[in-house]
């Protein structure tokens, strides 16, 4: 698959399927859980026992589905926050920036002793260009760089990558999404290269600009990927969708759907009391936490002794 748009559409379809089964898991969990406590104060009785006599297939399914849903939400939120914070740090480090134009393109100029150019921004992406890039590149090379970044702006690649990475991090049970995100980032660069070559009529200015960016010591620009070099030389991009990961994703989706269906079927005949579920978690904590604390204390003691 060599089209960035088609690959992104495949990502969206797979992400929609993952989100659908996650929402289904939440719906089944809410349907299966009851807020009413059973008679006999089972919370106190359960927490007084080290056994797990009340664990049922329904409670196990609900625990699994609840854990999955909470993990998806937490990981997605963490990824979004981390990406937004990283972009904010980068843009803050470039301050002050000055609005201007480079040719017919609006850019944000910033001072740097290295030639740098990139696209940033979500709803309103902008081209950021160092003044050193304008000084060290020829007119044709600079136009090729601007055309490359303009394609990222028009395609809203920063926003697409933000969404793709957040979804891939959140839907951790679909490892294929991470591979698709990495591939989309590579294809987005190839598509932007194609746009620059079409505009300039030759690949030589863009290739020279890439070499100029790469030649700078300590440059933060990603090294020139061999695939980009081959693509500029006229070789078509080649990449096959990992069949094993695709089958794994389908199995994972079907597994979550089957677990949700089983929990929904069981909840039609009985419900799971939330206080009772809390009691079960309490019992698990009573069994697991003391050994874990003991092991942690022993490990810390050994580390302190080895340092002494």
C-alpha positions as CSV (number, residue, x, y, z in Angstrom):
1,X,0.0,0.0,0.0
2,X,1.6,3.2,-1.2
3,X,-1.1,5.8,-0.8
4,X,-1.1,7.9,2.4
5,X,-4.8,8.6,2.1
6,X,-5.8,5.0,1.7
7,X,-3.7,3.9,4.6
8,X,-5.2,6.6,6.8
9,X,-8.7,5.4,5.8
10,X,-7.7,1.9,6.7
11,X,-6.5,3.2,10.1
12,X,-9.8,5.0,10.6
13,X,-11.8,1.9,9.8
14,X,-9.7,-0.3,12.2
15,X,-9.9,2.4,14.9
16,X,-13.6,2.7,14.4
17,X,-14.0,-1.0,14.9
18,X,-11.8,-0.9,18.0
19,X,-13.8,2.0,19.4
20,X,-17.1,0.2,18.6
21,X,-16.2,-2.9,20.5
22,X,-14.9,-0.7,23.4
23,X,-18.2,1.1,23.6
24,X,-20.0,-2.2,23.4
25,X,-17.9,-3.4,26.3
26,X,-18.9,-0.3,28.3
27,X,-22.6,-0.8,27.5
28,X,-22.6,-4.4,28.5
29,X,-20.8,-3.5,31.7
30,X,-23.3,-0.9,32.6
31,X,-26.2,-3.3,31.9
32,X,-24.7,-6.1,33.9
33,X,-23.9,-4.0,37.0
34,X,-26.5,-3.3,39.7
35,X,-26.0,-0.7,42.5
36,X,-28.1,-2.6,44.9
37,X,-26.3,-4.5,47.6
38,X,-27.4,-8.1,48.3
39,X,-28.8,-8.8,51.7
40,X,-26.5,-9.8,54.6
41,X,-23.9,-7.1,54.1
42,X,-21.7,-9.1,51.8
43,X,-19.0,-6.5,51.5
44,X,-18.0,-6.8,55.1
45,X,-18.2,-10.6,55.0
46,X,-16.3,-10.9,51.8
47,X,-13.5,-8.6,53.0
48,X,-13.2,-10.8,56.2
49,X,-12.4,-13.8,54.0
50,X,-9.4,-14.7,52.0
51,X,-11.4,-17.0,49.7
52,X,-13.1,-16.1,46.5
53,X,-16.4,-18.0,46.8
54,X,-18.5,-15.4,44.9
55,X,-16.5,-15.1,41.7
56,X,-18.7,-16.0,38.7
57,X,-18.1,-16.0,35.0
58,X,-20.2,-12.9,34.8
59,X,-18.1,-11.0,37.3
60,X,-14.9,-12.1,35.6
61,X,-16.2,-10.9,32.2
62,X,-17.3,-7.6,33.7
63,X,-13.9,-7.0,35.4
64,X,-12.1,-7.7,32.1
65,X,-14.4,-5.5,30.0
66,X,-14.2,-2.7,32.6
67,X,-10.4,-2.9,32.8
68,X,-10.2,-2.8,29.0
69,X,-12.5,0.2,28.7
70,X,-10.7,2.2,31.4
71,X,-7.3,1.3,29.9
72,X,-8.4,2.5,26.5
73,X,-9.7,5.8,27.8
74,X,-6.6,6.4,30.1
75,X,-4.0,5.6,27.4
76,X,-5.8,7.7,24.8
77,X,-6.0,10.7,27.1
78,X,-2.3,10.3,28.2
79,X,-1.2,10.1,24.6
80,X,-3.1,13.2,23.6
81,X,-1.8,15.2,26.6
82,X,1.8,14.1,26.0
83,X,1.7,15.0,22.3
84,X,0.1,18.4,22.9
85,X,2.6,19.1,25.6
86,X,5.5,18.1,23.4
87,X,4.3,20.3,20.6
88,X,3.8,23.2,23.0
89,X,7.3,22.8,24.3
90,X,8.8,22.9,20.8
91,X,6.9,26.0,19.8
92,X,7.7,27.7,23.1
93,X,11.4,27.0,22.5
94,X,11.2,28.8,19.2
95,X,9.8,32.1,20.6
96,X,9.8,34.7,19.5
97,X,8.5,34.0,16.0
98,X,7.6,36.5,13.4
99,X,4.8,36.2,10.8
100,X,6.0,36.7,7.2
101,X,6.0,35.2,3.8
102,X,8.4,33.1,1.8
103,X,7.5,33.3,-1.8
104,X,3.7,33.0,-1.9
105,X,3.4,31.0,1.4
106,X,2.8,32.4,4.8
107,X,5.5,31.3,7.3
108,X,6.5,31.9,10.9
109,X,10.1,32.9,11.0
110,X,12.3,32.1,14.0
111,X,16.0,32.6,14.9
112,X,18.2,29.5,14.7
113,X,21.8,28.9,13.7
114,X,20.7,25.8,11.7
115,X,18.4,25.5,8.6
116,X,15.1,24.1,9.9
117,X,11.6,23.8,8.5
118,X,8.6,22.0,9.7
119,X,4.8,22.1,9.9
120,X,3.0,22.4,13.2
121,X,-0.5,23.2,14.4
122,X,-3.7,21.2,14.6
123,X,-6.7,23.2,13.4
124,X,-4.6,25.9,11.8
125,X,-1.3,24.3,10.8
126,X,1.5,26.7,10.0
127,X,5.0,26.5,8.3
128,X,7.9,27.3,10.6
129,X,11.1,28.3,9.0
130,X,14.4,29.4,10.5
131,X,16.1,32.4,9.0
132,X,19.2,30.4,8.6
133,X,17.3,28.2,6.1
134,X,16.6,31.3,3.9
135,X,20.3,32.3,4.1
136,X,21.8,28.8,3.4
137,X,19.5,27.5,0.7
138,X,19.1,28.6,-2.9
139,X,15.8,30.0,-4.1
140,X,14.9,26.7,-5.8
141,X,15.8,24.7,-2.8
142,X,13.8,27.0,-0.5
143,X,10.8,26.8,-2.8
144,X,11.0,23.0,-2.7
145,X,11.1,23.0,1.1
146,X,8.1,25.3,1.2
147,X,6.2,23.2,-1.3
148,X,6.9,20.2,0.8
149,X,5.6,21.8,4.0
150,X,2.6,23.3,2.2
151,X,1.5,19.8,1.4
152,X,1.6,18.9,5.0
153,X,-0.5,22.0,5.8
154,X,-3.1,21.2,3.1
155,X,-3.3,17.6,4.2
156,X,-3.5,18.6,7.9
157,X,-0.8,16.0,8.6
158,X,-0.1,17.2,12.2
159,X,-3.7,16.7,13.2
160,X,-3.9,13.3,11.4
161,X,-0.8,12.1,13.1
162,X,-2.0,13.3,16.5
163,X,-5.2,11.3,16.1
164,X,-3.5,8.3,14.7
165,X,-1.0,8.1,17.5
166,X,-3.5,8.7,20.2
167,X,-5.8,6.0,18.8
168,X,-2.9,3.6,18.4
169,X,-1.8,4.1,22.0
170,X,-5.4,3.8,23.3
171,X,-6.4,0.7,21.4
172,X,-3.4,-1.2,22.7
173,X,-5.0,-4.5,21.9
174,X,-4.6,-3.7,18.2
175,X,-0.8,-3.6,17.6
176,X,-1.4,-3.2,13.9
177,X,-2.5,0.4,14.5
178,X,1.1,1.4,15.6
179,X,2.5,-0.1,12.4
180,X,0.0,1.7,10.3
181,X,0.7,5.0,12.1
182,X,4.4,4.6,11.4
183,X,3.8,3.8,7.8
184,X,1.4,6.7,7.4
185,X,4.1,9.1,8.7
186,X,6.5,7.8,6.1
187,X,4.0,7.9,3.3
188,X,3.1,11.5,4.3
189,X,6.7,12.5,3.8
190,X,6.8,10.8,0.4
191,X,3.5,12.5,-0.7
192,X,5.0,15.9,0.4
193,X,8.1,15.1,-1.6
194,X,6.0,14.3,-4.7
195,X,4.2,17.6,-4.3
196,X,7.5,19.5,-4.1
197,X,8.8,17.7,-7.2
198,X,5.7,18.4,-9.2
199,X,5.8,22.1,-8.3
200,X,9.5,22.5,-9.1
201,X,9.6,20.2,-12.0
202,X,12.7,18.4,-10.7
203,X,13.8,16.4,-7.7
204,X,17.2,18.0,-7.6
205,X,16.3,21.1,-5.5
206,X,14.5,19.1,-2.8
207,X,17.3,16.5,-2.7
208,X,19.9,19.3,-2.3
209,X,17.8,20.9,0.5
210,X,17.5,17.6,2.3
211,X,21.3,17.2,2.2
212,X,21.7,20.7,3.5
213,X,19.4,20.0,6.5
214,X,21.1,16.7,7.1
215,X,24.7,18.1,6.9
216,X,24.1,20.4,9.9
217,X,25.7,19.1,13.2
218,X,23.2,18.4,15.9
219,X,20.3,18.8,13.5
220,X,16.9,17.8,14.9
221,X,15.6,16.9,11.5
222,X,15.0,13.2,11.1
223,X,17.7,11.6,9.0
224,X,17.1,11.0,5.3
225,X,15.2,7.7,5.1
226,X,16.6,5.4,2.3
227,X,13.0,5.1,1.0
228,X,12.8,8.9,0.5
229,X,16.1,8.8,-1.4
230,X,14.9,5.9,-3.6
231,X,11.6,7.7,-4.2
232,X,13.3,10.9,-5.3
233,X,15.3,8.7,-7.7
234,X,12.1,7.5,-9.3
235,X,11.7,4.1,-7.5
236,X,8.1,3.4,-6.4
237,X,7.4,2.9,-2.7
238,X,6.8,-0.7,-1.7
239,X,5.1,-1.9,1.5
240,X,2.9,-4.8,2.3
241,X,0.3,-4.8,5.0
242,X,1.5,-7.2,7.8
243,X,-0.8,-10.2,7.4
244,X,0.0,-11.6,10.9
245,X,-0.9,-8.3,12.6
246,X,-4.0,-7.9,10.5
247,X,-5.2,-11.4,11.6
248,X,-4.2,-10.6,15.2
249,X,-6.3,-7.5,15.1
250,X,-9.4,-9.4,13.7
251,X,-9.0,-12.0,16.4
252,X,-8.7,-9.4,19.1
253,X,-11.8,-7.6,17.9
254,X,-13.8,-10.8,17.7
255,X,-12.5,-11.8,21.1
256,X,-13.8,-8.6,22.7
257,X,-17.1,-8.9,20.9
258,X,-17.5,-12.5,22.0
259,X,-16.7,-11.6,25.6
260,X,-19.2,-8.8,25.5
261,X,-21.8,-11.1,24.0
262,X,-21.2,-13.7,26.7
263,X,-21.5,-11.1,29.4
264,X,-24.7,-9.6,27.9
265,X,-26.2,-13.1,27.8
266,X,-25.3,-13.8,31.4
267,X,-26.6,-10.4,32.5
268,X,-30.0,-11.2,31.0
269,X,-30.5,-13.9,33.6
270,X,-28.7,-12.2,36.6
271,X,-27.0,-8.9,37.5
272,X,-23.7,-8.2,39.2
273,X,-24.0,-6.2,42.4
274,X,-21.5,-3.3,42.4
275,X,-20.9,-3.7,46.2
276,X,-20.3,-7.4,45.7
277,X,-17.8,-6.6,42.9
278,X,-16.1,-4.2,45.2
279,X,-15.9,-7.0,47.8
280,X,-14.3,-9.3,45.2
281,X,-11.7,-6.6,44.4
282,X,-11.2,-6.2,48.2
283,X,-10.5,-9.9,48.5
284,X,-8.1,-9.8,45.6
285,X,-6.2,-6.9,47.2
286,X,-6.1,-8.7,50.5
287,X,-4.4,-11.7,48.8
288,X,-2.1,-9.8,46.4
289,X,-1.1,-6.6,48.2
290,X,0.7,-8.0,51.3
291,X,3.1,-10.3,49.3
292,X,3.7,-7.4,46.8
293,X,4.5,-5.0,49.6
294,X,6.8,-7.6,51.2
295,X,8.6,-8.3,48.0
296,X,9.0,-4.5,47.4
297,X,10.4,-4.0,50.8
298,X,12.9,-6.9,50.4
299,X,14.0,-5.5,47.0
300,X,14.5,-2.0,48.5
301,X,16.5,-3.5,51.4
302,X,18.8,-5.4,49.0
303,X,19.4,-2.4,46.9
304,X,20.2,-0.3,50.0
305,X,22.5,-3.0,51.2
306,X,24.3,-3.3,47.8
307,X,24.9,0.5,47.7
308,X,26.3,0.5,51.2
